[in-house]
C-alpha cells in the first residue's frame, strides 16, 4: 500500500497562521486526509482564507478542512468576527427557527473561508449545565427530545448550506466527572441508562450526520477492559456501526488529550484507533509527530486500512467547493451572526462580550 494514500487517515492540526516552507513540504509529502484549524491559525479574515487555499493547493486529494464553530466560547471565527450565541442560549430561547438560522449562517460563514466540515452539532445531553467537563454552554438540550429537536434543526440547516456535519461526542460525554483534555474520565452508567438517554440521541442521528466523533471516556457497561471509547472496538464497531447502523465517517477526538497521552504511546494509539473502527485519527497539536503516526499506520492490518480508506473516499465525495473569497461578502455574512446574537440574547446582552472573547486559549475546547 502506498505511503501517500495512508495519509488520508490522518486529520492534523496546523502549526500557525501561515505555512512555513518546512511544514508545507511535510504536508505535501505526507498528504494528510484533513486539516483542523484552531485559534492559533486565525489572525485576519484574509489571512485565514489564504491559509486554507494553501492547504488545498498542496493536497493531491481534496482535503477535509474543518473547525469547531459551535457558538459561544467554542467559536473559533469570533477571533475575526462576531460571536454566535451558544447552544444553551439557543435552547433557552426555545425557538427552533433561530437554531435553523444559526445553521444556515454558520454554513455561509464557513464556506466563504473554504471549510467543508463543521465539528458540530454536539449531541450530548446536559444533565447539569454547570458540570465542569468542558461541555458547559455547548448542549442543545436537557433531555432526549430537546436535543433531537434542536441539534436536528442546526444539523439540517448546516448540511443544506453545503457544510458537512459531525455528531459528537459518542457515546455520550456529558456525565463525565472530569475533563478528558486532562485525564480519562470513567462514566459508570448502566447499559440501560445509556440506552435510555445518551445512546437514544446518537441512534436518532445515525442516518442524519455525515460523520461521528468518538469521545475519550471509559464506560464499564460498554467495555470490560479499561479502554477509552475512542480506542474501543466494542464501542465503535460493535455499537456504533453494527447496532446503531451508522454508515458515515468515524473519527477520534483529539489524540493529544491527556485521556490518551497519559496512558498510551503513539504507536499503540494509532493501531488501536484504526483497528477499533475509526476511519481517521485526529492529532491536533503535536504536528511534529504526524509523520511518525503515518509510519505506524503502515503496521496496521491491511483489512482495517482498506476499510478506513474506503470510508474516507466515500465521505469526500460529498464535500463541496468553497465560495469565492470576498472580504466585503465576509463582512455581510458576519453581520448576520450579530443579528442572530441580538435576536437570541437581546441588544443589551448581545453587546456584552464573553470573558474569553478575542483570546487564544492555550487549551482550546472541542
GULUMTI-628457 format. One record per atom (N, C-alpha, C): z negated, y negated, x negated. Coordinates in steps of 0.02 Angstrom, whole numbers, padded with zeros to 5 digits, always signed. Layout:
N
ZYX
...
***
This chain:
366
+00000+00059-00042
+00000+00000+00000
+00000-00062-00044
+00044-00110-00028
+00049-00170-00070
-00014-00212-00065
-00035-00236-00123
-00096-00277-00127
-00090-00339-00084
-00031-00371-00082
-00022-00433-00045
-00034-00424+00030
-00015-00366+00056
-00025-00355+00128
-00098-00347+00146
-00139-00322+00100
-00210-00313+00115
-00246-00380+00123
-00219-00432+00094
-00249-00498+00103
-00251-00519+00175
-00208-00490+00217
-00208-00506+00288
-00274-00488+00322
-00314-00447+00291
-00378-00426+00321
-00436-00471+00301
-00421-00525+00265
-00473-00571+00243
-00466-00639+00276
-00521-00663+00303
-00525-00731+00330
-00570-00770+00284
-00543-00817+00248
-00580-00851+00195
-00591-00925+00208
-00646-00949+00181
-00657-01021+00179
-00614-01053+00126
-00615-01119+00125
-00576-01159+00078
-00626-01204+00042
-00621-01212-00025
-00675-01246-00061
-00687-01319-00042
-00634-01358-00032
-00644-01429-00022
-00592-01461+00022
-00586-01527+00022
-00540-01562+00067
-00467-01560+00045
-00454-01537-00014
-00385-01528-00036
-00380-01467-00080
-00319-01441-00088
-00309-01381-00128
-00296-01401-00201
-00342-01384-00245
-00328-01394-00316
-00278-01339-00338
-00250-01349-00397
-00197-01304-00420
-00221-01232-00425
-00283-01222-00449
-00308-01154-00458
-00319-01119-00391
-00347-01155-00342
-00358-01125-00276
-00292-01109-00242
-00245-01156-00247
-00179-01144-00217
-00146-01082-00247
-00151-01075-00313
-00122-01017-00346
-00157-00953-00325
-00223-00956-00317
-00260-00897-00295
-00239-00876-00225
-00236-00923-00180
-00217-00907-00111
-00145-00883-00107
-00101-00912-00147
-00031-00891-00147
-00026-00819-00172
-00069-00801-00219
-00069-00733-00247
-00101-00683-00199
-00157-00702-00167
-00194-00655-00125
-00167-00650-00054
-00135-00703-00030
-00108-00706+00037
-00160-00687+00091
-00214-00726+00096
-00264-00711+00149
-00232-00715+00218
-00259-00675+00264
-00233-00675+00332
-00251-00737+00370
-00306-00770+00349
-00327-00830+00385
-00373-00873+00344
-00380-00935+00368
-00424-00984+00335
-00470-01014+00388
-00534-01022+00370
-00582-01054+00414
-00606-01118+00380
-00605-01173+00417
-00623-01238+00388
-00691-01261+00414
-00726-01298+00371
-00792-01324+00386
-00795-01399+00371
-00854-01428+00379
-00862-01499+00366
-00841-01519+00296
-00851-01474+00247
-00833-01490+00178
-00758-01500+00169
-00719-01478+00217
-00646-01483+00214
-00619-01544+00250
-00662-01584+00281
-00639-01638+00325
-00664-01705+00300
-00616-01749+00283
-00633-01818+00264
-00601-01869+00311
-00536-01862+00321
-00500-01905+00367
-00452-01863+00408
-00426-01892+00462
-00380-01855+00504
-00316-01837+00467
-00288-01885+00430
-00226-01872+00393
-00237-01820+00339
-00293-01824+00305
-00310-01776+00252
-00315-01706+00280
-00347-01698+00339
-00356-01632+00369
-00289-01600+00387
-00245-01639+00417
-00179-01611+00434
-00141-01591+00371
-00146-01631+00318
-00111-01613+00256
-00139-01548+00227
-00205-01540+00228
-00235-01479+00202
-00209-01418+00240
-00206-01423+00306
-00183-01367+00347
-00109-01354+00335
-00069-01406+00328
+00001-01396+00312
+00009-01362+00244
-00033-01380+00196
-00029-01349+00130
-00048-01275+00133
-00099-01259+00173
-00118-01188+00180
-00063-01149+00213
-00030-01178+00261
+00026-01144+00294
+00085-01135+00247
+00097-01185+00206
+00155-01182+00160
+00149-01127+00108
+00089-01112+00086
+00081-01061+00034
+00075-00990+00062
+00077-00984+00128
+00069-00919+00161
+00137-00889+00179
+00148-00826+00158
+00210-00792+00173
+00212-00769+00246
+00154-00753+00274
+00146-00736+00344
+00107-00792+00377
+00129-00814+00435
+00095-00869+00470
+00020-00854+00473
-00022-00897+00444
-00093-00882+00440
-00131-00900+00503
-00185-00866+00514
-00235-00888+00562
-00270-00948+00530
-00272-01003+00566
-00308-01062+00541
-00359-01081+00595
-00422-01075+00578
-00474-01079+00629
-00531-01125+00609
-00573-01138+00658
-00629-01184+00651
-00678-01170+00707
-00740-01191+00699
-00789-01188+00754
-00789-01256+00788
-00753-01263+00842
-00751-01325+00880
-00777-01310+00950
-00844-01310+00955
-00876-01293+01018
-00892-01356+01058
-00937-01396+01031
-00963-01456+01065
-01031-01470+01036
-01055-01532+01042
-01120-01549+01015
-01122-01541+00940
-01175-01510+00915
-01184-01506+00842
-01134-01460+00809
-01106-01412+00845
-01055-01368+00816
-00987-01395+00837
-00970-01451+00809
-00905-01485+00821
-00883-01514+00754
-00845-01476+00718
-00826-01499+00651
-00785-01563+00654
-00744-01571+00706
-00699-01628+00709
-00734-01693+00727
-00798-01691+00743
-00834-01754+00755
-00839-01794+00690
-00825-01763+00633
-00825-01799+00570
-00769-01850+00565
-00717-01841+00607
-00661-01889+00607
-00649-01917+00677
-00692-01899+00725
-00682-01923+00793
-00746-01919+00834
-00737-01913+00898
-00794-01911+00944
-00824-01842+00950
-00887-01840+00969
-00923-01776+00978
-00919-01754+01051
-00890-01697+01066
-00889-01673+01135
-00959-01653+01158
-00971-01652+01224
-01034-01625+01248
-01041-01552+01230
-01103-01529+01223
-01113-01459+01206
-01114-01415+01269
-01117-01350+01259
-01112-01303+01315
-01171-01311+01363
-01230-01323+01337
-01288-01332+01381
-01280-01394+01425
-01255-01447+01396
-01245-01509+01435
-01193-01499+01490
-01140-01464+01473
-01088-01449+01523
-01116-01402+01576
-01155-01353+01556
-01188-01307+01603
-01231-01345+01653
-01272-01392+01626
-01319-01428+01669
-01283-01476+01716
-01224-01497+01699
-01185-01540+01744
-01159-01501+01804
-01153-01435+01795
-01134-01389+01849
-01067-01407+01881
-01018-01420+01839
-00951-01438+01863
-00900-01401+01820
-00875-01344+01844
-00826-01306+01804
-00763-01345+01787
-00747-01396+01828
-00687-01436+01813
-00697-01475+01748
-00757-01498+01735
-00770-01532+01671
-00763-01484+01613
-00784-01422+01623
-00779-01372+01569
-00705-01355+01557
-00667-01349+01610
-00595-01337+01601
-00563-01395+01565
-00583-01455+01583
-00558-01515+01549
-00576-01512+01475
-00636-01490+01459
-00656-01483+01389
-00610-01434+01353
-00594-01377+01384
-00550-01328+01353
-00481-01356+01341
-00455-01394+01389
-00389-01424+01382
-00387-01475+01326
-00438-01519+01324
-00441-01571+01272
-00449-01539+01203
-00491-01487+01199
-00502-01454+01135
-00438-01423+01108
-00399-01392+01152
-00335-01363+01131
-00288-01417+01105
-00283-01472+01139
-00239-01527+01118
-00260-01555+01050
-00325-01561+01041
-00351-01588+00978
-00338-01541+00920
-00349-01476+00932
-00339-01427+00878
-00264-01420+00861
-00222-01422+00911
-00150-01412+00898
-00121-01469+00856
-00146-01531+00864
-00116-01585+00826
-00136-01581+00752
-00191-01546+00737
-00209-01536+00667
-00177-01474+00638
-00154-01428+00680
-00122-01367+00654
-00164-01305+00660
-00222-01309+00693
-00262-01248+00705
-00227-01206+00758
-00238-01140+00755
-00211-01096+00807
-00264-01051+00838
-00327-01055+00815
-00382-01016+00843
-00445-01058+00842
-00481-01058+00898
-00547-01088+00901
-00597-01031+00905
-00648-01032+00863
-00700-00980+00865
-00747-00997+00923
-00723-00985+00982
-00754-01006+01044
-00722-00963+01099
-00755-00949+01154
-00819-00975+01176
-00878-00931+01155
-00937-00962+01149
-00999-00925+01141
-01012-00889+01207
-01021-00823+01204
-01033-00782+01264
-01105-00759+01270
-01148-00784+01226
-01219-00766+01228
-01252-00800+01288
-01301-00767+01317
-01341-00794+01371
-01402-00829+01341
-01418-00889+01365
-01478-00923+01341
-01537-00903+01385
-01580-00860+01358
-01642-00842+01394
-01697-00893+01380
-01688-00931+01325
-01736-00982+01306
-01697-01037+01270
-01689-01094+01302
-01649-01148+01274
-01678-01176+01209
-01741-01161+01195
-01773-01187+01135
-01781-01134+01080
-01752-01076+01089
-01757-01022+01039
-01729-01046+00972
-01763-01028+00919
-01743-01050+00852
-01702-00996+00817
-01641-00984+00843
-01599-00932+00814
-01527-00955+00803
-01517-01019+00799
-01452-01052+00786
-01411-01063+00849
-01432-01040+00908
-01392-01047+00968
-01413-01105+01013
-01460-01144+00992
-01485-01199+01034
-01427-01246+01053
-01419-01257+01117
-01367-01302+01142
-01298-01271+01148
-01290-01208+01131
-01223-01179+01124
-01204-01129+01179
-01249-01116+01226
-01237-01063+01275
-01218-01093+01343
-01170-01061+01376
-01143-01086+01439
-01184-01068+01500
-01236-01027+01491
-01274-01008+01550
-01339-00973+01533
-01383-00969+01583
-01447-00934+01577
-01446-00865+01609
-01388-00846+01636
-01382-00780+01666
-01309-00759+01664
-01297-00696+01682
-01229-00668+01676
-01178-00707+01716
-01188-00719+01782
-01136-00754+01821
-01122-00824+01795
-01173-00859+01772
-01163-00927+01747
-01122-00928+01684
-01135-00883+01637
-01096-00880+01576
-01024-00861+01592
-01015-00812+01635
-00947-00790+01653
-00907-00847+01684
-00938-00884+01729
-00903-00939+01762
-00885-00994+01712
-00934-01017+01673
-00924-01075+01631
-00884-01059+01568
-00901-01005+01533
-00862-00987+01474
-00792-00968+01494
-00784-00938+01553
-00718-00920+01577
-00674-00981+01590
-00705-01035+01615
-00667-01097+01628
-00642-01126+01562
-00685-01128+01512
-00665-01154+01446
-00611-01110+01415
-00622-01044+01417
-00577-00997+01384
-00507-01001+01412
-00500-01001+01478
-00433-01001+01509
-00397-01067+01495
-00434-01123+01494
-00402-01187+01480
-00381-01192+01407
-00422-01167+01362
-00405-01166+01291
-00341-01126+01279
-00337-01067+01308
-00279-01025+01299
-00216-01056+01330
-00224-01086+01389
-00167-01118+01421
-00140-01176+01379
-00184-01205+01337
-00163-01259+01293
-00133-01236+01228
-00126-01170+01218
-00093-01144+01159
-00138-01128+01101
-00204-01125+01112
-00251-01106+01060
-00282-01039+01078
-00283-00992+01031
-00313-00927+01044
-00389-00933+01041
-00423-00885+01074
-00495-00890+01082
-00530-00831+01049
-00596-00840+01039
-00637-00788+01008
-00705-00786+01044
-00721-00729+01073
-00786-00721+01104
-00838-00703+01051
-00896-00735+01054
-00949-00721+01005
-01017-00730+01037
-01069-00695+01013
-01073-00653+00953
-01091-00583+00977
-01041-00539+00983
-01050-00471+01008
-01101-00433+00964
-01146-00394+00994
-01154-00376+01065
-01204-00420+01104
-01219-00480+01079
-01265-00525+01113
-01322-00543+01066
-01324-00606+01047
-01367-00627+00992
-01425-00672+01013
-01425-00695+01076
-01471-00748+01095
-01545-00727+01096
-01559-00662+01099
-01629-00641+01097
-01651-00618+01028
-01612-00638+00978
-01632-00626+00908
-01692-00670+00892
-01743-00642+00860
-01804-00680+00846
-01799-00727+00786
-01745-00722+00748
-01735-00766+00691
-01661-00776+00678
-01645-00819+00632
-01577-00841+00618
-01544-00795+00566
-01489-00764+00585
-01453-00719+00540
-01424-00754+00479
-01420-00821+00481
-01397-00857+00421
-01445-00843+00363
-01508-00825+00380
-01559-00816+00328
-01581-00743+00319
-01584-00704+00374
-01608-00635+00369
-01583-00596+00430
-01581-00530+00423
-01557-00487+00477
-01609-00483+00533
-01592-00507+00593
-01640-00502+00648
-01636-00433+00682
-01693-00410+00707
-01695-00349+00747
-01703-00369+00820
-01660-00341+00863
-01662-00355+00934
-01681-00290+00970
-01746-00279+00983
-01771-00214+01007
-01766-00206+01083
-01707-00219+01111
-01697-00212+01183
-01672-00142+01199
-01689-00117+01258
-01664-00052+01280
-01590-00056+01295
-01556+00001+01295
-01485+00002+01313
-01475-00023+01384
-01521-00005+01429
-01515-00027+01499
-01520-00103+01503
-01566-00133+01465
-01575-00205+01466
-01512-00240+01439
-01485-00213+01385
-01423-00241+01357
-01365-00236+01405
-01359-00179+01437
-01305-00168+01485
-01309-00217+01544
-01369-00230+01566
-01379-00274+01624
-01363-00346+01608
-01374-00367+01547
-01366-00438+01529
-01311-00448+01477
-01328-00444+01414
-01280-00461+01360
-01214-00424+01367
-01216-00359+01371
-01154-00320+01371
-01113-00330+01434
-01146-00349+01489
-01109-00363+01551
-01061-00421+01542
-01083-00472+01505
-01040-00530+01493
-00981-00510+01449
-00994-00476+01394
-00940-00457+01349
-00890-00409+01382
-00915-00365+01423
-00869-00320+01459
-00822-00359+01504
-00848-00411+01537
-00806-00452+01580
-00750-00485+01541
-00765-00506+01480
-00716-00543+01440
-00673-00498+01395
-00682-00432+01401
-00646-00386+01356
-00570-00392+01361
-00545-00411+01419
-00473-00419+01427
-00453-00493+01435
-00498-00538+01416
-00486-00609+01427
-00486-00651+01364
-00521-00630+01312
-00519-00668+01248
-00471-00633+01200
-00446-00672+01153
-00396-00645+01106
-00428-00608+01048
-00490-00626+01032
-00525-00595+00976
-00599-00593+00992
-00635-00552+00955
-00707-00548+00961
-00738-00554+00891
-00793-00590+00888
-00832-00595+00826
-00895-00553+00834
-00909-00512+00784
-00967-00469+00786
-01025-00503+00749
-01080-00513+00783
-01138-00545+00753
-01176-00498+00707
-01221-00527+00668
-01263-00488+00623
-01332-00478+00655
-01343-00420+00682
-01408-00404+00711
-01417-00329+00710
-01479-00307+00710
-01494-00236+00714
-01520-00221+00784
-01486-00177+00819
-01502-00158+00888
-01521-00084+00888
-01586-00067+00888
-01606+00003+00885
-01578+00045+00943
-01565+00014+00999
-01538+00051+01057
-01465+00069+01047
-01431+00036+01001
-01360+00048+00990
-01345+00084+00925
-01391+00080+00877
-01379+00106+00810
-01443+00137+00783
-01440+00202+00766
-01501+00236+00744
-01523+00215+00674
-01476+00203+00629
-01494+00178+00562
-01501+00103+00565
-01531+00073+00514
-01540+00000+00515
-01477-00035+00491
-01422-00021+00524
-01358-00050+00506
-01345-00112+00550
-01326-00168+00520
-01308-00227+00560
-01250-00211+00607
-01251-00242+00665
-01197-00231+00714
-01129-00245+00684
-01124-00293+00639
-01060-00312+00610
-01032-00259+00562
-01073-00211+00543
-01051-00158+00498
-01059-00089+00530
-01068-00088+00595
-01085-00026+00631
-01025+00002+00669
-01005+00063+00652
-00952+00098+00688
-00972+00110+00761
-01035+00125+00772
-01058+00137+00841
-01052+00075+00885
-01066+00018+00856
-01063-00044+00895
-00991-00067+00904
-00951-00065+00851
-00884-00095+00854
-00833-00047+00884
-00827+00012+00854
-00776+00059+00878
-00797+00096+00942
-00857+00124+00941
-00879+00164+00999
-00893+00120+01060
-00929+00065+01049
-00949+00023+01107
-00895-00027+01126
-00876-00071+01080
-00828-00124+01098
-00758-00098+01111
-00733-00056+01067
-00665-00030+01075
-00661+00022+01131
-00702+00074+01125
-00693+00132+01170
-00726+00121+01238
-00789+00100+01239
-00824+00094+01303
-00803+00031+01341
-00798-00025+01306
-00780-00087+01341
-00705-00099+01344
-00666-00061+01306
-00594-00064+01311
-00562-00125+01280
-00595-00156+01231
-00566-00216+01200
-00508-00197+01155
-00451-00231+01164
-00391-00214+01126
-00369-00269+01079
-00405-00325+01077
-00385-00381+01035
-00410-00374+00963
-00408-00429+00927
-00429-00432+00857
-00504-00434+00852
-00533-00397+00805
-00605-00397+00793
-00618-00422+00723
-00664-00470+00717
-00683-00497+00651
-00758-00496+00644
-00781-00494+00582
-00852-00501+00568
-00871-00574+00575
-00935-00587+00586
-00961-00653+00573
-00962-00661+00497
-00980-00719+00473
-00978-00733+00402
-01019-00683+00361
-00987-00650+00315
-01021-00601+00273
-01061-00634+00217
-01060-00700+00215
-01101-00736+00166
-01170-00754+00194
-01187-00730+00254
-01253-00744+00282
-01306-00700+00250
-01367-00725+00252
-01423-00688+00223
-01433-00620+00254
-01416-00612+00318
-01423-00548+00352
-01385-00493+00317
-01330-00511+00283
-01289-00463+00246
-01304-00467+00171
-01303-00527+00144
-01311-00535+00071
-01377-00506+00045
-01429-00510+00086
-01494-00486+00063
-01500-00410+00060
-01450-00374+00088
-01456-00302+00094
-01396-00262+00067
-01339-00295+00058
-01279-00258+00039
-01242-00294-00018
-01213-00255-00063
-01168-00282-00112
-01099-00291-00081
-01056-00328-00115
-00991-00345-00086
-00948-00283-00074
-00947-00237-00120
-00904-00177-00111
-00925-00138-00049
-00989-00126-00041
-01013-00088+00017
-01001-00128+00081
-01009-00193+00078
-00998-00235+00137
-00926-00230+00161
-00879-00236+00115
-00808-00234+00134
-00789-00165+00161
-00813-00113+00128
-00797-00045+00151
-00825-00033+00221
-00888-00050+00231
-00919-00038+00297
-00887-00081+00351
-00871-00143+00334
-00842-00188+00383
-00777-00160+00413
-00733-00136+00370
-00668-00112+00394
-00674-00042+00425
-00712+00002+00394
-00718+00070+00423
-00758+00069+00488
-00799+00018+00499
-00835+00013+00562
-00789-00005+00620
-00732-00037+00604
-00685-00056+00657
-00664-00128+00657
-00692-00169+00613
-00669-00238+00607
-00598-00239+00580
-00559-00288+00603
-00492-00298+00577
-00489-00350+00522
-00537-00397+00524
-00540-00449+00472
-00611-00458+00449
-00619-00466+00383
-00684-00481+00353
-00687-00555+00336
-00739-00589+00359
-00744-00661+00350
-00790-00678+00291
-00763-00716+00244
-00801-00740+00186
-00794-00816+00185
-00844-00851+00209
-00837-00922+00220
-00850-00966+00160
-00898-00947+00119
-00922-00994+00068
-00911-00971-00004
-00916-00906-00017
-00907-00881-00085
-00832-00868-00097
-00793-00921-00095
-00721-00914-00100
-00701-00879-00166
-00742-00888-00217
-00727-00858-00283
-00726-00782-00281
-00760-00750-00231
-00762-00677-00230
-00708-00647-00185
-00665-00688-00156
-00613-00662-00112
-00567-00614-00149
-00550-00631-00211
-00506-00586-00249
-00542-00519-00262
-00606-00522-00277
-00645-00460-00285
-00645-00420-00221
-00653-00453-00165
-00653-00419-00100
-00586-00384-00087
-00532-00417-00107
-00467-00386-00099
-00461-00321-00139
-00489-00321-00198
-00489-00260-00239
-00528-00205-00205
-00583-00221-00172
-00622-00170-00138
-00586-00143-00076
-00544-00185-00046
-00505-00161+00012
-00459-00103-00009
-00437-00104-00071
-00392-00051-00094
-00426+00018-00094
-00493+00019-00092
-00530+00082-00092
-00549+00106-00022
-00531+00068+00029
-00545+00087+00098
-00494+00139+00120
-00513+00190+00159
-00466+00240+00182
-00404+00210+00214
-00346+00238+00199
-00282+00211+00221
-00278+00205+00296
-00305+00254+00332
-00301+00253+00406
-00336+00191+00434
-00393+00173+00404
-00429+00114+00427
-00390+00050+00411
-00359+00048+00352
-00320-00010+00333
-00259-00017+00379
-00225+00038+00393
-00166+00036+00436
-00184+00010+00505
-00240+00035+00532
-00262+00013+00599
-00276-00062+00599
-00312-00086+00548
-00329-00157+00545
-00267-00201+00536
-00222-00180+00491
-00161-00219+00479
-00118-00223+00542
-00114-00169+00579
-00075-00169+00642
-00106-00217+00692
-00172-00217+00697
-00205-00261+00745
-00197-00335+00726
-00200-00349+00661
-00190-00418+00639
-00118-00440+00654
-00070-00397+00640
+00000-00413+00653
+00013-00425+00727
-00016-00383+00769
-00007-00392+00842
-00040-00457+00866
-00097-00472+00839
-00131-00534+00857
-00088-00595+00838
-00059-00593+00779
-00022-00651+00755
+00042-00665+00794
+00065-00616+00831
+00123-00627+00874
+00109-00679+00928
+00045-00689+00943
+00025-00736+00996
+00011-00806+00970
+00011-00816+00905
-00005-00882+00877
+00050-00932+00893
+00031-00994+00906
+00079-01046+00921
+00086-01094+00862
+00142-01129+00859
+00154-01178+00806
+00116-01242+00821
+00100-01280+00769
+00063-01342+00780
+00107-01396+00813
+00074-01445+00843
+00109-01503+00868
+00128-01548+00809
+00178-01591+00820
+00197-01639+00768
+00138-01686+00756
+00129-01704+00692
+00072-01747+00675
+00088-01820+00689
+00040-01853+00719
+00042-01925+00730
-00029-01949+00734
-00048-01995+00689
-00116-02021+00691
-00130-02057+00756
-00079-02091+00782
-00088-02126+00846
-00101-02077+00902
-00064-02021+00902
-00075-01970+00954
-00143-01938+00946
-00165-01926+00884
-00233-01900+00874
-00284-01947+00906
-00277-02012+00895
-00324-02059+00923
-00324-02057+00999
-00265-02048+01029
-00262-02042+01103
-00299-01980+01126
-00288-01925+01091
-00322-01863+01111
-00397-01867+01099
-00416-01899+01045
-00488-01907+01031
-00521-01952+01083
-00485-02000+01110
-00513-02043+01162
-00530-02002+01224
-00492-01949+01236
-00507-01905+01293
-00574-01869+01282
-00591-01855+01220
-00656-01825+01205
-00712-01873+01226
-00703-01936+01209
-00753-01986+01228
-00760-01991+01304
-00703-01991+01338
-00705-01996+01412
-00742-01936+01441
-00731-01877+01413
-00767-01818+01436
-00841-01824+01422
-00858-01850+01364
-00928-01859+01346
-00963-01906+01397
-00930-01959+01414
-00959-02006+01463
-00964-01973+01532
-00913-01936+01552
-00914-01903+01617
-00970-01851+01622
-00987-01821+01565
-01039-01770+01564
-01109-01799+01557
-01116-01847+01512
-01182-01872+01494
-01200-01939+01525
-01151-01976+01548
-01162-02044+01569
-01151-02091+01510
-01134-02154+01524
-01115-02200+01471
-01172-02213+01422
-01233-02221+01447
-01288-02238+01402
-01305-02179+01356
-01310-02119+01384
-01325-02060+01343
-01268-02044+01296
-01206-02054+01318
-01148-02039+01276
-01147-02083+01213
-01173-02144+01220
-01173-02190+01163
-01224-02173+01110
-01273-02131+01127
-01323-02110+01078
-01294-02055+01035
-01297-02063+00971
-01270-02013+00925
-01322-01959+00913
-01299-01897+00907
-01345-01842+00893
-01373-01850+00823
-01432-01822+00808
-01465-01832+00743
-01422-01812+00683
-01378-01762+00691
-01339-01739+00634
-01267-01764+00637
-01253-01811+00682
-01184-01835+00690
-01160-01867+00625
-01101-01847+00603
-01072-01875+00542
-01097-01846+00478
-01142-01796+00482
-01170-01767+00421
-01138-01699+00407
-01130-01684+00344
-01105-01619+00323
-01164-01578+00300
-01186-01531+00342
-01245-01492+00326
-01229-01440+00273
-01275-01428+00226
-01262-01375+00175
-01259-01306+00206
-01291-01296+00264
-01286-01233+00301
-01259-01249+00370
-01195-01235+00379
-01163-01252+00443
-01169-01193+00491
-01188-01208+00552
-01199-01157+00603
-01133-01135+00633
-01126-01070+00646
-01065-01043+00676
-01080-00978+00710
***
